[in-house]
Amino acid sequence: MSFLLTCPNCGPRDVNEFAYAGEVTTRPSEPPDLRELTKYVYFRRNVAGVQREWWYHRFGCEIWFLADRDTRTNEVLGVELPVAAEPKAAPEPAIPDTPAV
């Protein structure tokens, strides 16, 4: 099935110009145990309805973007460029109790 997907840079294009990269997921915030890691890597919600997805414009401007698409009809409800995450502050180095000699 073919449909139009709107690139944030290039405008509406045939979906065959793009590479689908899956639904948007949330990374575990802490180091995950095996069960959480397996869930993150292998399992998806696979919604029959509106789903937020990653797309790559492989035969165009080569950008990554997000699209909200209804998986039942392939209607694209909106596209946007991803927002950069706030950088986390590095932890303060531990100060030893005894001075270095």
Buried (B, 14 or more C-beta within 10 A) or exposed (E): EEEEBBBBEEEEBEBEBBEEEEBEBEEEEEEBEEEEEEEEEEEEEEEEEBBBBBBBBEEBEEBEBBBBBBBEEEEBEEBEEEEEEEEEEEEEEEEEEEEEE
